[in-house]
Amino acid sequence: MNTPDNLLQSLEHLSAQQLRRLLTEHLTQQKLGLDWESSAIERDAALNANIVLPRR
């Protein structure tokens, strides 16, 4: 589990848009029981890093 210091350090490098997205996800996420932690920012960065677009 993240301590407050680790959490603050992990949030310092995020942009305003990334912070808004994390806050929105946190506020809108239904609490249904077990919740697996994942980083949406890291997942998006991985997807965006390998994007392939069609050429004409």
Biopython code that builds the backbone (N, CA, C, O; Angstrom):
import numpy as np
from Bio.PDB.StructureBuilder import StructureBuilder

atoms = [
    (1, "MET", "N", (0.833, -1.181, 0.000)),
    (1, "MET", "CA", (0.000, 0.000, 0.000)),
    (1, "MET", "C", (0.878, 1.244, 0.000)),
    (1, "MET", "O", (1.930, 1.261, 0.639)),
    (2, "ASN", "N", (0.462, 2.272, -0.701)),
    (2, "ASN", "CA", (1.236, 3.499, -0.787)),
    (2, "ASN", "C", (1.153, 4.313, 0.492)),
    (2, "ASN", "O", (0.073, 4.509, 1.050)),
    (3, "THR", "N", (2.297, 4.781, 0.948)),
    (3, "THR", "CA", (2.297, 5.720, 2.050)),
    (3, "THR", "C", (2.030, 7.101, 1.459)),
    (3, "THR", "O", (2.196, 7.287, 0.254)),
    (4, "PRO", "N", (1.622, 8.070, 2.272)),
    (4, "PRO", "CA", (1.353, 9.411, 1.736)),
    (4, "PRO", "C", (2.555, 10.010, 0.997)),
    (4, "PRO", "O", (2.382, 10.668, -0.029)),
    (5, "ASP", "N", (3.779, 9.786, 1.511)),
    (5, "ASP", "CA", (4.971, 10.319, 0.846)),
    (5, "ASP", "C", (5.171, 9.690, -0.531)),
    (5, "ASP", "O", (5.467, 10.388, -1.501)),
    (6, "ASN", "N", (5.008, 8.370, -0.613)),
    (6, "ASN", "CA", (5.159, 7.687, -1.904)),
    (6, "ASN", "C", (4.085, 8.135, -2.885)),
    (6, "ASN", "O", (4.358, 8.313, -4.072)),
    (7, "LEU", "N", (2.870, 8.315, -2.394)),
    (7, "LEU", "CA", (1.775, 8.755, -3.251)),
    (7, "LEU", "C", (2.060, 10.139, -3.807)),
    (7, "LEU", "O", (1.883, 10.370, -5.003)),
    (8, "LEU", "N", (2.493, 11.054, -2.968)),
    (8, "LEU", "CA", (2.809, 12.412, -3.434)),
    (8, "LEU", "C", (3.947, 12.398, -4.441)),
    (8, "LEU", "O", (3.903, 13.122, -5.436)),
    (9, "GLN", "N", (4.958, 11.589, -4.196)),
    (9, "GLN", "CA", (6.079, 11.497, -5.134)),
    (9, "GLN", "C", (5.626, 10.937, -6.478)),
    (9, "GLN", "O", (6.110, 11.374, -7.522)),
    (10, "SER", "N", (4.716, 9.990, -6.463)),
    (10, "SER", "CA", (4.253, 9.401, -7.720)),
    (10, "SER", "C", (3.348, 10.355, -8.499)),
    (10, "SER", "O", (3.226, 10.227, -9.717)),
    (11, "LEU", "N", (2.709, 11.313, -7.813)),
    (11, "LEU", "CA", (1.820, 12.259, -8.481)),
    (11, "LEU", "C", (2.537, 13.509, -8.971)),
    (11, "LEU", "O", (2.011, 14.227, -9.821)),
    (12, "GLU", "N", (3.730, 13.780, -8.446)),
    (12, "GLU", "CA", (4.435, 15.011, -8.786)),
    (12, "GLU", "C", (4.765, 15.137, -10.264)),
    (12, "GLU", "O", (4.749, 16.244, -10.800)),
    (13, "HIS", "N", (5.060, 14.041, -10.930)),
    (13, "HIS", "CA", (5.489, 14.101, -12.328)),
    (13, "HIS", "C", (4.322, 14.079, -13.326)),
    (13, "HIS", "O", (4.551, 14.154, -14.533)),
    (14, "LEU", "N", (3.082, 13.977, -12.847)),
    (14, "LEU", "CA", (1.929, 13.909, -13.747)),
    (14, "LEU", "C", (1.500, 15.304, -14.205)),
    (14, "LEU", "O", (1.651, 16.284, -13.476)),
    (15, "SER", "N", (0.975, 15.374, -15.402)),
    (15, "SER", "CA", (0.456, 16.642, -15.925)),
    (15, "SER", "C", (-0.919, 16.920, -15.331)),
    (15, "SER", "O", (-1.524, 16.050, -14.705)),
    (16, "ALA", "N", (-1.400, 18.130, -15.532)),
    (16, "ALA", "CA", (-2.723, 18.512, -15.020)),
    (16, "ALA", "C", (-3.807, 17.621, -15.626)),
    (16, "ALA", "O", (-4.739, 17.219, -14.929)),
    (17, "GLN", "N", (-3.693, 17.315, -16.905)),
    (17, "GLN", "CA", (-4.684, 16.459, -17.565)),
    (17, "GLN", "C", (-4.685, 15.052, -16.962)),
    (17, "GLN", "O", (-5.749, 14.470, -16.751)),
    (18, "GLN", "N", (-3.513, 14.511, -16.688)),
    (18, "GLN", "CA", (-3.426, 13.181, -16.100)),
    (18, "GLN", "C", (-3.995, 13.178, -14.677)),
    (18, "GLN", "O", (-4.658, 12.220, -14.280)),
    (19, "LEU", "N", (-3.743, 14.236, -13.913)),
    (19, "LEU", "CA", (-4.292, 14.331, -12.557)),
    (19, "LEU", "C", (-5.810, 14.426, -12.579)),
    (19, "LEU", "O", (-6.482, 13.814, -11.749)),
    (20, "ARG", "N", (-6.360, 15.194, -13.529)),
    (20, "ARG", "CA", (-7.819, 15.291, -13.655)),
    (20, "ARG", "C", (-8.417, 13.938, -13.988)),
    (20, "ARG", "O", (-9.457, 13.568, -13.443)),
    (21, "ARG", "N", (-7.772, 13.192, -14.880)),
    (21, "ARG", "CA", (-8.277, 11.873, -15.265)),
    (21, "ARG", "C", (-8.292, 10.919, -14.073)),
    (21, "ARG", "O", (-9.271, 10.203, -13.859)),
    (22, "LEU", "N", (-7.201, 10.910, -13.295)),
    (22, "LEU", "CA", (-7.152, 10.043, -12.122)),
    (22, "LEU", "C", (-8.223, 10.419, -11.108)),
    (22, "LEU", "O", (-8.850, 9.541, -10.516)),
    (23, "LEU", "N", (-8.437, 11.707, -10.904)),
    (23, "LEU", "CA", (-9.463, 12.157, -9.969)),
    (23, "LEU", "C", (-10.852, 11.757, -10.458)),
    (23, "LEU", "O", (-11.683, 11.303, -9.673)),
    (24, "THR", "N", (-11.101, 11.925, -11.753)),
    (24, "THR", "CA", (-12.396, 11.550, -12.322)),
    (24, "THR", "C", (-12.638, 10.055, -12.165)),
    (24, "THR", "O", (-13.732, 9.641, -11.780)),
    (25, "GLU", "N", (-11.639, 9.253, -12.457)),
    (25, "GLU", "CA", (-11.783, 7.802, -12.301)),
    (25, "GLU", "C", (-12.059, 7.435, -10.849)),
    (25, "GLU", "O", (-12.901, 6.583, -10.566)),
    (26, "HIS", "N", (-11.352, 8.076, -9.939)),
    (26, "HIS", "CA", (-11.537, 7.774, -8.514)),
    (26, "HIS", "C", (-12.941, 8.137, -8.047)),
    (26, "HIS", "O", (-13.558, 7.383, -7.295)),
    (27, "LEU", "N", (-13.446, 9.276, -8.483)),
    (27, "LEU", "CA", (-14.753, 9.742, -8.025)),
    (27, "LEU", "C", (-15.914, 8.990, -8.670)),
    (27, "LEU", "O", (-16.994, 8.910, -8.086)),
    (28, "THR", "N", (-15.709, 8.439, -9.865)),
    (28, "THR", "CA", (-16.800, 7.774, -10.569)),
    (28, "THR", "C", (-16.752, 6.249, -10.485)),
    (28, "THR", "O", (-17.667, 5.576, -10.961)),
    (29, "GLN", "N", (-15.704, 5.704, -9.890)),
    (29, "GLN", "CA", (-15.543, 4.253, -9.818)),
    (29, "GLN", "C", (-16.517, 3.671, -8.798)),
    (29, "GLN", "O", (-16.561, 4.102, -7.645)),
    (30, "GLN", "N", (-17.296, 2.684, -9.240)),
    (30, "GLN", "CA", (-18.208, 2.006, -8.325)),
    (30, "GLN", "C", (-17.414, 1.079, -7.420)),
    (30, "GLN", "O", (-16.525, 0.360, -7.877)),
    (31, "LYS", "N", (-17.733, 1.101, -6.167)),
    (31, "LYS", "CA", (-17.073, 0.225, -5.200)),
    (31, "LYS", "C", (-17.906, -1.050, -5.072)),
    (31, "LYS", "O", (-18.921, -1.070, -4.376)),
    (32, "LEU", "N", (-17.469, -2.111, -5.750)),
    (32, "LEU", "CA", (-18.241, -3.347, -5.781)),
    (32, "LEU", "C", (-17.582, -4.488, -5.021)),
    (32, "LEU", "O", (-18.110, -5.600, -5.008)),
    (33, "GLY", "N", (-16.479, -4.248, -4.411)),
    (33, "GLY", "CA", (-15.789, -5.324, -3.705)),
    (33, "GLY", "C", (-14.314, -5.256, -4.002)),
    (33, "GLY", "O", (-13.671, -4.234, -3.764)),
    (34, "LEU", "N", (-13.774, -6.343, -4.524)),
    (34, "LEU", "CA", (-12.354, -6.377, -4.840)),
    (34, "LEU", "C", (-12.035, -5.384, -5.946)),
    (34, "LEU", "O", (-12.797, -5.219, -6.899)),
    (35, "ASP", "N", (-10.908, -4.737, -5.797)),
    (35, "ASP", "CA", (-10.505, -3.728, -6.770)),
    (35, "ASP", "C", (-9.028, -3.922, -7.067)),
    (35, "ASP", "O", (-8.181, -3.695, -6.203)),
    (36, "TRP", "N", (-8.718, -4.344, -8.293)),
    (36, "TRP", "CA", (-7.333, -4.518, -8.677)),
    (36, "TRP", "C", (-6.782, -3.175, -9.105)),
    (36, "TRP", "O", (-7.372, -2.475, -9.928)),
    (37, "GLU", "N", (-5.639, -2.826, -8.533)),
    (37, "GLU", "CA", (-5.015, -1.555, -8.856)),
    (37, "GLU", "C", (-4.309, -1.658, -10.187)),
    (37, "GLU", "O", (-3.608, -2.631, -10.464)),
    (38, "SER", "N", (-4.501, -0.646, -11.004)),
    (38, "SER", "CA", (-3.747, -0.549, -12.241)),
    (38, "SER", "C", (-3.543, 0.923, -12.523)),
    (38, "SER", "O", (-4.299, 1.775, -12.058)),
    (39, "SER", "N", (-2.535, 1.198, -13.272)),
    (39, "SER", "CA", (-2.233, 2.578, -13.592)),
    (39, "SER", "C", (-2.749, 2.881, -14.989)),
    (39, "SER", "O", (-2.190, 2.404, -15.976)),
    (40, "ALA", "N", (-3.806, 3.666, -15.076)),
    (40, "ALA", "CA", (-4.364, 4.033, -16.372)),
    (40, "ALA", "C", (-3.378, 4.882, -17.160)),
    (40, "ALA", "O", (-3.324, 4.786, -18.386)),
    (41, "ILE", "N", (-2.607, 5.702, -16.485)),
    (41, "ILE", "CA", (-1.631, 6.556, -17.157)),
    (41, "ILE", "C", (-0.558, 5.691, -17.824)),
    (41, "ILE", "O", (-0.237, 5.897, -18.994)),
    (42, "GLU", "N", (-0.002, 4.724, -17.083)),
    (42, "GLU", "CA", (1.015, 3.846, -17.660)),
    (42, "GLU", "C", (0.433, 3.022, -18.808)),
    (42, "GLU", "O", (1.103, 2.813, -19.820)),
    (43, "ARG", "N", (-0.802, 2.556, -18.661)),
    (43, "ARG", "CA", (-1.450, 1.764, -19.710)),
    (43, "ARG", "C", (-1.625, 2.601, -20.976)),
    (43, "ARG", "O", (-1.341, 2.127, -22.076)),
    (44, "ASP", "N", (-2.094, 3.851, -20.827)),
    (44, "ASP", "CA", (-2.265, 4.732, -21.974)),
    (44, "ASP", "C", (-0.930, 5.070, -22.623)),
    (44, "ASP", "O", (-0.825, 5.114, -23.849)),
    (45, "ALA", "N", (0.083, 5.307, -21.810)),
    (45, "ALA", "CA", (1.404, 5.624, -22.353)),
    (45, "ALA", "C", (1.939, 4.456, -23.171)),
    (45, "ALA", "O", (2.544, 4.656, -24.225)),
    (46, "ALA", "N", (1.717, 3.234, -22.686)),
    (46, "ALA", "CA", (2.166, 2.054, -23.414)),
    (46, "ALA", "C", (1.402, 1.914, -24.728)),
    (46, "ALA", "O", (1.991, 1.573, -25.754)),
    (47, "LEU", "N", (0.103, 2.171, -24.704)),
    (47, "LEU", "CA", (-0.684, 2.084, -25.933)),
    (47, "LEU", "C", (-0.272, 3.172, -26.923)),
    (47, "LEU", "O", (-0.113, 2.902, -28.114)),
    (48, "ASN", "N", (-0.101, 4.389, -26.439)),
    (48, "ASN", "CA", (0.241, 5.500, -27.304)),
    (48, "ASN", "C", (1.659, 5.396, -27.857)),
    (48, "ASN", "O", (1.936, 5.904, -28.944)),
    (49, "ALA", "N", (2.546, 4.751, -27.133)),
    (49, "ALA", "CA", (3.925, 4.610, -27.588)),
    (49, "ALA", "C", (4.027, 3.698, -28.800)),
    (49, "ALA", "O", (4.947, 3.843, -29.604)),
    (50, "ASN", "N", (3.106, 2.772, -28.941)),
    (50, "ASN", "CA", (3.168, 1.788, -30.024)),
    (50, "ASN", "C", (2.065, 1.969, -31.056)),
    (50, "ASN", "O", (1.669, 1.007, -31.715)),
    (51, "ILE", "N", (1.575, 3.171, -31.201)),
    (51, "ILE", "CA", (0.469, 3.420, -32.107)),
    (51, "ILE", "C", (0.918, 3.242, -33.571)),
    (51, "ILE", "O", (2.006, 3.667, -33.958)),
    (52, "VAL", "N", (0.069, 2.619, -34.351)),
    (52, "VAL", "CA", (0.331, 2.410, -35.770)),
    (52, "VAL", "C", (-0.821, 3.013, -36.539)),
    (52, "VAL", "O", (-1.973, 2.628, -36.340)),
    (53, "LEU", "N", (-0.525, 3.945, -37.406)),
    (53, "LEU", "CA", (-1.545, 4.609, -38.207)),
    (53, "LEU", "C", (-1.413, 4.200, -39.670)),
    (53, "LEU", "O", (-0.302, 3.976, -40.149)),
    (54, "PRO", "N", (-2.521, 4.100, -40.378)),
    (54, "PRO", "CA", (-2.461, 3.737, -41.808)),
    (54, "PRO", "C", (-1.863, 4.870, -42.631)),
    (54, "PRO", "O", (-2.013, 6.047, -42.306)),
    (55, "ARG", "N", (-1.183, 4.483, -43.702)),
    (55, "ARG", "CA", (-0.636, 5.463, -44.645)),
    (55, "ARG", "C", (-1.398, 5.399, -45.941)),
    (55, "ARG", "O", (-1.925, 4.352, -46.317)),
    (56, "ARG", "N", (-1.453, 6.510, -46.614)),
    (56, "ARG", "CA", (-2.121, 6.551, -47.925)),
    (56, "ARG", "C", (-1.142, 6.376, -49.032)),
    (56, "ARG", "O", (-1.525, 6.383, -50.202)),
]
sb = StructureBuilder()
sb.init_structure("model")
sb.init_model(0)
sb.init_chain("A")
sb.init_seg("    ")
for serial, (resi, resn, name, xyz) in enumerate(atoms, 1):
    if name == "N":
        sb.init_residue(resn, " ", resi, " ")
    sb.init_atom(name, np.array(xyz, "f"), 0.0, 1.0, " ", f" {name:<3s}", serial, name[0])
structure = sb.get_structure()
